[in-house]
Amino acid sequence: MTIDRRNLLKASSAAFVAFAALGSGSLTRAYSANPGRRLVPDPQGLLDLPEGFSYRLLTQTGKLMSDGFATPGRPDGMGCFAHPTMANHWVLVRNHENWANIDHGHPFTDASKGLAQFDAARIYDARREGDPFFGGTTNVVIDAASGEVVRDNISLLGTAANCSGGTTPWGSWLTCEEQPLKVGEEDAQRAHGFVFEVPADATDPVDPVPLTAMGRFAHEAVSVDPESGIVYLTEDDREGLFYRFIPNERGKLAAGGRLQALAIVGRDSADTRNYARDWSRGSAERIEPGKAMPVRWIDLEDVESPEGDLRKRGFAAGAAMFTRGEGLAYGSRGDGQGAHFFNCTEGGADHTGQVWQLAPGKDGAADMLMLIYESPGADTLDLCDNLAVTPWGDLMICEDGRGDNYLRGLTPDGAIYDFARNAHEESAEFCGACFSPDGGTLFVNVQEPGFTYAITGPWESLRSA
């Protein structure tokens, strides 16, 4: 289904404004600053958007793709690239968070090609009876002028619960397994819980090579620092860590490297969750939003341990604990430096989410960590998941909440506003938010029933006052 589409707008050239000292922003505050952000009910019952914005439904679970296989279920993290060989075309590389023990839509349906027609050598892992694990990625090529899908295909298969990931400066997508299965668990024949790399121009399934040096754990998202080539990683665990991977060779992650975990200087084994029951009892010190804290990095050993105890060993060595690290993205700051922004889905006194900023140090200075936002309650921000840095300097945050789910913007001064509401299914999460290379289109997934949307409109109306 196609809804009237607006012409693509060119990206804002304004530099990203540094987030600082963000407090508990509110919807009332955001709306009073810009009443035009109120959402208009969608007559199709799919997406409610602000006045002037429109969407196109690009693909959905179960529909046949160009390669003859069905679109897999549970689309999640996603990145957008300028097509490396086709002018005026974009490529979405899209994760599918199909867990080992749940079938939410696989590529081999009655209407599609069957498993026998798939190259078995390109399946990372299959159960002993032959069925592959149905996590992985698909690539979707889009004509930038018309907005039409011109090709889509499987690009990775046989992995488990590919939740999020991140783009690289060299034109690939890093897709992350959230389900760290042991050999034998769920009938797995290989270990899971790794990162895999998928080129943006993959027209066939890639050779599934796990980047084992980046660790085995409940991987969620990554961001690559464009200056250093260092890869930062979140972990979706209630007692997870925040990691960085220093590659032996920039841009060649399969060549190995060193995995480290973040620790706050002067606060070994810090509990960053800000749970009221912890800091009120003195078992953890509350972290105030807006306070910049220097960090250090702890080297980790045996990073692909089958015991799955990396986070426990790192915390015991002094690394900070983050609860359910999920979305992670890099953005430019107003002072010319860069920062990595990440969400902790269940962080904060209300357990409804935290947003953090990590600014890499320059000329030997320490990296600086800052809590830039903590949700005061589900009505304001409910379980922040994936995120994207917008061309005009806000963060666009996907909710995976317990009621209505929204795409919510976070301004540099700490105000939250609604950008989109999932009007189709109350409990279905938004995920995979990312912008086209020209900044004129926002792509996003609704995981159930498995829709991928392209949203266009007057983005300049959303710039912070």
N, C-alpha and C positions, 0 to 999 in steps of 0.2 A: 504494500500500500504506500502511495506517495502523497504527502501533504505538500501544498504549495511551498516552493522553496525560494528563499531570498538569494540574491546575487552574493557571491563570495566577497568578503571584505578583506582588504589587505591588513596584515598584522600591524598592531600598534608598534611604533618605534621607541616608545617610552621605555626607559630602563626600569628594571624591577626595583621597587622601593624596599629598603631594608625593613624587615619586621622587627619591632622592638617593643618591649614592655606591654605585651598585649594582655588585657584583662578579660573579664567575662562579658564579651559582647552580647547583644541581644537582638532578636528579630525586630523589636520595636525601634531600637536605635537605628538599625540598618534601613528599615522602611521609611522612617521619618527623614533620613538623609536623601532617599531616592524612592518616592512612592511608586515610580514606574516599574519597580521590581515585583509588584504583586502578580500572582500567577493567574492566567486565564484558563478556565476549564476547557479541556480538549473534547470536542464533540465526538471524536472517535474513541474516547476512553482509554488513551494510551499514555500520552505525556502532557501534563499541564506546564506551560511555559509563560514567560513574561510577554506582554503585548509586543508584537512585531517580530517575534521569533517563530520559526517553523522547523519541522523535522522531516526527515525521510527515513523510513524503515528499510534498511539495506538488506539484511539477511535474517533468517530465523532458523532455529534448530529443526532438523529433519528435512529441510529443503535440499534438493540436489545441487551439488557444486559443479564447477566446470570439469573437474577430474572424474566425475561420475559417482563419487561417494556422497553420502548425506552429510549435511552440516552437523558436527557433533554438538552435544548439549553443554550447558553451563558455561557460556562465554564469560571470561573474567578479565584479567589484566590485558592491556593492549597498548601497542605503540604505533605511531604513524610516521612514515618516511616518504620523502620524495623518491619516486621510482628511479633506480640507478640507471636504467637503460631506456625507459619509455618516457619521453617528454610529456609534461603536463598530466602526469598520472601519479597517484599516491598509492602506497601499500600500507594496509593494516596487517600487523602480525598479532594474532589473537590467541590467548590462552583458552584452554577448556579444563575447568576444574572438576573433572570426572574422577571421583574417588574409586578406590579399588572395589568396594563392596556396594556401590550404588550405580545403577544405570539410569542416567538422565538424558540419554540420547547418544547413540554411537553411529559411526559412519557406514555401517553395513546393514542396511535395511532391505526390506523386500523390494523396494523401488530402486535401490542403488546397486552399484557393483558389490560383489561379495568379498569376503576375506581372502578367498583363493586368488583373487585378482590383484591383491596388494603384495608388494615386494616384501617377503618375510624377513629379508636381511635388513630392512629399514625399520623394523619394529624393535624398540629397546627391550621390552620384556613382554612375555606372554605366559599365561597360566599353563600348567602341564597339559590340560585338555586342549590347548591351542588358542583360546581366545586371548587377544592382547589386552593389556590395560588401556583404557580409552581416554586417558589424559593426553595432552599434547598441544599442538598449535595448528591453526589454519592461517593462510595468507590470503588477503582479499585486495585485489587491485581495483582502483576506482579512477574513473575519468574525472579529472579535477574540474573540467568545464561543465559537464552535464550532471555530475554526481552519481552516475550510474556505475554499478559493479560490472566490470568487464571480464573478470576472472576470479575464481576462488578455488583453493585446493588445500589438501592436507600437507603440512610441512614438517610435522613431528608426530609420532605415534608410539604408544607403548609405555608412556610414563604415567605417573600417578598424581592426580590432583594438582595440575598446573594452575596455580592460583594467580600470582602476579609476576612481575619481572621488571624489565627496564630496557630502554634503548641504549645503544652504544654510539660513540662518535664515528665509528668506522662502518656504520650501516647494518647492524644486526640487532636482533632482539634476544635478550637473556631471559629464558623462561624458567620458572622455579617450581620444583615439586614441593608441595606442602606436606605430603604424606611420606614420612621416612620409614618405609616398610623394610623389615629385615627379610633375608632369604627364608622362604617358607611361610612367611606371614601373608595371609590372603592368597596363598599358593604362588607367591612371587618366586621367580627363579633367579632374580638379580636384586641387589640392594637398591633402595630408592631414597629420595631426600636430597637430590642434587640439582645443580643448575645446568642447563643445556643452552647452546647457542644456535640461533636460527637466522640465516641471512634474509634480508628484506626481499631479495629477488628469487627466493626459492620457489620454483615451479613444480618441484617434486619433493617427496619426503627426504629430509636430510639424513645423513649418517648420524645416528643418535649417540653422541659421545658425551658422557657425563663429565663435568668439570669438577673432579673429585677434590682438588686442592682447595676449592671454595667451601668445603665443609659439607657434612651430612647432618641436616637438621630440618625442622619445619620451615623451609624457606618460604618467604613471601615476596618481597620486592627488592630491586637493586637500583642504584643510580651510579653512573660512571662520571667521575670528575673529569671534565674536558681538558684541564691543564695537566694534571698529574697522571691520568689514566687509572687511578685507584678506583676500585669498585666498592661501594658501600651496600650493606645488606641488612634487611630486617628479618626477624624471626617471629612467627605467629604462635607464640606460646605464652601462657600467663606468667611464666617466670623466664622469659626469653632474654636475649642479649642483643646488642647492636654491634655489627661487625664491619671490618673493612678487609679487603683483599688487595695486597700489593703484588701485581704480576711480575714475574721474572722478565717478561718482554711486553712492553706496552702494546695493547691490541691483540696479543696472542695468548689468550687466557688458558688454552689447553697446554701451554708450555709450563704451567705451574706457577707457584708463588707462595706468599706468606699470608696466613689468615690471622687476624687479630681481633680482640674484643675491646670495646670502649670502657674505660674506667674514668670516674670523675676525680680530679686531683684533690687530695685531702679528704676524700669520702669513699674509702674502699668498700666494695660490695654494697654500693648505695641502692636503696629501694626507691625508684623514681615514681612509683605508682600513685603516691599521694592519697592512699586510702585512709580515710579519717580514723578508722579503728586502729591503724598502725601508728600514725604520728601522734594521735591523742594519747596513746599509751607509752609513747617514748621509744617504740621499737623501730621507728623510722622518722627521719627528719623531713618535714614538708619542704618541697621545692616550690619557690614562688615564681610565677610567670614574670618574664622580663629580666631575670638574673642570669648574666652570662657566666658560665663556669668553664674553666680550663679542663681539658681532658688529656689522658694519656692512653696508650694502646698496649695491650697485653698480648704477647705471642701465645698462640695456642698450638698444642701438639695433638697428634693422633686425631686429626680433624674429621676423618671418615670412619670413626670408630663404630662398629656394629652395635655397641651398647647404647648409642644415642644419648650420651651423657655430656655432650660438649658444653651446653649451657651451664650445667651444674659445676663442672670443673672450672669454667671461666669465672663464674660468680665466686667460687671459693678462692680463686686467685686474685679477686679484687674488682672484677668487672661489674658494671652497673646492671641492675635488673630493670627491664622494660616489659610491660604487660601487653602482649599481643601486638607487636610491631607489625604494621601492615604497609599502607601506601608510602612510597618514597619517590621523591623527584628532585631534580636539580634546577635551580633558577639563578639568574644574574641579579646582583644587588645594586642599589643606587650608587654605591661607592666604587663600583667596578669590580668588586670581588664576587665570588659565587657562594651559594649555600645549598645544602641538602635539607629538604623538609620531609618529615616523616610523621605518620600517625601511630598512636597507640590506642587501639580500638576500645579497650576497657580500662584505660587509665583515668585517673582523677577521683576526687572524693565521691562523685556520683556514679562512678564506673561507666561513664558514657563517652569518654574520649579525651585524648590529649593530642596537641600538635606541637612538634619540636623542630628546632632549627640547629643544624650543625654547620658552622662556618670554618672551613679549613684555614689553618694559620699560614702566614706568609713569612718567608725568610727565617725559618726556624722557630717562629712563634707557635705556641700551642693552639690546637684546634679548640674552638669555643662552642659549647653546647648551651642552648637556651630553650626553656619551655615557653612557647609563645602563645599558647591558648589552652585552656582547660574548660571543657564543657560544664556549665552549671546544671544541666539536666537535659533529658531526652527531647523536650519541646524545642530546645535551641539547636542541639547537635547530638544525634543519637548514633553511637557506634560508628565513628569515622573509619573508613576503610581505604580504598584507593584514593589518590589525589593527583592533581595536575597543577602546574604553575601556569597561570593564564598570561597571555601577551601583555595585559595591562597591569599586572602586579598583584592580583589576588590569588588565593589558592582556591581551586575548585575541588570540593571534597565529596566523595561518594559515601552515602550512608548504607549500612547493613543493619538497620534497626529492627525494632520489634513491633512497629506499627507502620504508618505511612513512611515510605522511604523517599528521600529528597537528594537532589544535587544541591549542595549549599556552598556559597562563596564565603571566604574569610578575607576581609580587607586588612591592609597593613595596620589600621588603627584598632583592630580587634572586633569589628562588627561582623555578625553572621547574617547572611540573607539567603532566601530561597531562590534557586534558579530553575529547578524542575522538580515535579512530583511524579512518581510512578503511579499513574491512575489505573493501570491495568490489573495489577495484583498487589494487594496491600503489603504482603510480607516479602516481596521480591526485592533483592538488593540491586543498587546501581554499582557498576564496576567498570574499570578499564578506561576512564576518562582520559582523553588525549586530544591535542589540537593538531590540525593539519599544518604542514610546513609554512603556509602563508598566514596562519592564525585566524582564518575566516570560518573554519568549520570545527565544531566540537564533536568528536565521536565518543560514544558511550554505549555500554552494554547494560541490559537488564537480564540478570542471570536466569530467571525463570519467567516466562517460558522459553527464553533464549533469543532475545531480540538484540540486534545491533543497529543503533541509530546514528544519523548525521544531523546535527543541529546547526542552523545558521540564523543570523539576525543582526540587529544593531548593537554589536558588542561595545561600541563606544559609550552606550548608555549605562553600562555596568561599571565604568571606571569609578574609582573611589573619589569622593568629593575632596 
